[in-house]
Amino acid sequence: MRVFASRRKRVIGVLSVLAVAAVLELYARRIDGFVVRPLALSQDTRTVVLIFHGSKDGDDPLLDEIAAAWPTAANASARAAVINYNWSDGADHRVRAAANGRYLGDVLGGELAQLTALESVVLVAHSDGAAVPDALCSAYRQAASKPARIEMIFLDPFGIRGFFDWGFGARAYGECADFELAYLNTDDPAPATNSALHRAFNIDITRVPPPESFARNGHYWPLEYFAARLRAGDLPRRDHAVNPRGDRVIASVE
């Protein structure tokens, strides 16, 4: 009887753990009820650059710098739009940010599909914003009559899906893109941001020390580094025939 009671307790314990895990996973994958603000772009727009922040970073000045630097670096015309998209209502719930990001991407992808003159889409994502690009790309390609070229640029992307899958981003981010670029470092405090992306051309800037004037933690260093490269027009060739998926280049001190 004692053996039976001990086994029964162990079974109940295991089932309880599994039940809690299932509840946590379902909770993390549930979408919050937030309103997606439309892009409201002109029908003759040919190029779109969309920038997505992470949790609690809707007013990050580094993303403003990236948005401001892009038109000069890309020689943007009047038919180009660069938008630093604020989705704080979805991003700031950290546990559900990934689910919310995919929902946001679905909605915006459907909207972009209505722009028949579109030729190029660039999606820039930091941290939890990394959940948006592939969902946007998939929704766009499914609905667009003549899909544009899509590039993705990930800046220290947060790779967790649900509550337990911490390697999802490294495996899957960029699956939908024509070209994918990732800047990352491996010595910052943010979890699930240190692995190279299997589908991206990766630039590891861990060995490059930030300037003394940079006072933020290392999770934001890839933003500063990318903004500087963008201003200088010093980006790698965006072509996987030259910069293959899965490669990881270690950036050196200049």
C-alpha angles and dihedrals in degrees: 000000000000091000091050092048091049092051091047091054091050092050091048089048093052092046090050092052091048091049092051090047091051092050092050092049093049091047093052092049095050116105120233117231101254131147117244111222110224121238092226094200127175116264091238093057110132103176128037127185114189121188120198124195129208132243116314090000104100091124098040108151092209090065089050088054091051091050092048093048097048102077092054094046094046096039087234119199132210087274092063127090126198113191128181093204117212111210098159092141088067103028100050094068093081098193092052099032093104093052091044090049092054090050090050090050092051092053097044092044090057090050094050090051088069091064101090095181093057114126105164135029122185118189117195117189135180126196111319089007086078089084092069108061103064093044090049092047094049094048091046096049092048093053104032118096092210110014120216125228110277125208126183127201117191121197111198090325121209105233106192120119118191113338103304112026101092095162098054096102095050090051102040116018112115097021091131098044130103087213131009128191126184131192114195145157128203103211103067128105097243113107123230093019102098103078125093114244113248093217098042139076099244128210113194111203097177093116093049109091116220116241116269089251091063105095102169127098121273095262087076097044093089088058092053092044093049093046090054092049090048093051090049093047087237104139125137117256106277097228125106091209086068100028105032127213113263096023117132119204118194108221114221132212110274 
